[in-house]
C-alpha cells in the first residue's frame, strides 16, 4: 500500500517535481504519475518548454 503524502511534500524550493521525481517519492513509476495526470486524477502544470 502506498504511503499517503500531502501535496506540500511534492514541491521543492525551486518549483514542482518532475513526474519521475514525484514517482520516486510515492514509490511508483513516472509513467504511472503521467497516466494519473492524463486521466485528471492529479493536477499538473506544463513548463514553458512543454514538458511536465
C-alpha positions as CSV (number, residue, x, y, z in Angstrom):
1,X,0.0,0.0,0.0
2,X,1.4,3.4,-1.0
3,X,2.2,6.0,1.7
4,X,-0.2,8.9,1.9
5,X,1.7,12.1,1.1
6,X,0.5,15.6,1.2
7,X,0.9,17.9,-1.8
8,X,3.4,20.0,0.1
9,X,5.9,17.2,0.0
10,X,5.8,17.1,-3.8
11,X,7.2,20.6,-4.2
12,X,10.9,21.6,-4.0
13,X,12.2,25.1,-3.2
14,X,12.8,25.8,-6.9
15,X,9.4,24.7,-8.1
16,X,7.5,21.5,-8.8
17,X,8.8,18.0,-9.1
18,X,9.0,16.1,-12.4
19,X,6.8,13.1,-12.8
20,X,9.8,10.8,-12.2
21,X,10.8,12.7,-9.1
22,X,7.3,12.6,-7.7
23,X,7.1,8.9,-8.6
24,X,10.2,8.1,-6.6
25,X,8.8,9.9,-3.6
26,X,5.5,8.0,-3.9
27,X,7.1,4.6,-4.7
28,X,5.6,4.4,-8.3
29,X,7.0,5.0,-11.8
30,X,7.0,8.3,-13.5
31,X,4.8,6.8,-16.2
32,X,2.2,5.9,-13.6
33,X,2.2,9.6,-12.4
34,X,1.8,10.7,-16.1
35,X,-1.2,8.4,-16.6
36,X,-2.9,9.9,-13.5
37,X,-2.2,13.4,-14.9
38,X,-3.7,12.4,-18.3
39,X,-6.8,10.9,-16.6
40,X,-7.3,14.0,-14.5
41,X,-6.6,12.3,-11.1
42,X,-3.6,14.6,-10.5
43,X,-3.2,18.2,-11.3
44,X,-0.1,19.3,-13.1
45,X,1.3,22.3,-14.9
46,X,3.5,22.1,-18.0
47,X,6.7,24.0,-18.1
48,X,7.3,26.7,-20.8
49,X,9.2,24.1,-22.8
50,X,6.1,21.8,-22.9
51,X,7.4,19.2,-20.6
52,X,5.6,18.1,-17.3
